[in-house]
């Protein structure tokens, strides 16, 4: 306790830094010309991790409506085998 009191009395700043991320804006809401379709592989690959999982909204910044549409289109592409369900294989 005395150590913290001494540091504050000396006028030194505390080491507590806060990370403020800028708000993410949905790319599909901002640009109405972008169409989410299961045939657009380059678009869908941006929203899938290397393991094959769908990226969450907090990472991509998409709104709830477009995230749902995106998830269904990714699942369609997986079913037709345009996208893999999982990554290439296990690495031991």
RAQUI-V538225 format. One line per field, one symbol per residue. ss: DSSP state (2 for helix, 1 for strand, 0 for the rest). psi: psi as a letter, one per 20 degrees, with the letter a starting at -180 (. if undefined). burial: I if it has 24 or more other ideal C-beta (glycine too) atoms within 12 Angstrom, else O. A space follows every 10 residues. Layout:
ss=???
psi=???
burial=???
This chain:
ss=0222222222 0000000000 0000002222 0000000000 2222200100 0001002222 0002222222 2222222220 0000000000 00
psi=hhghhgghhi jqqrjoqqoo qqpppphhhh oiippoqiin hhghhhjprh ijqpqrhhgh jqrgghhggg ghhhhghghi khqqhrrhrq o.
burial=OOOOOOOOOO OOOOOOOOOO OOOOOOOIOO OOOOOIOOOO OOIIOOIIOO OOOIOOOOOI IIOOOIIOII IOIIOOIOOO OOIOOOOOOO OO
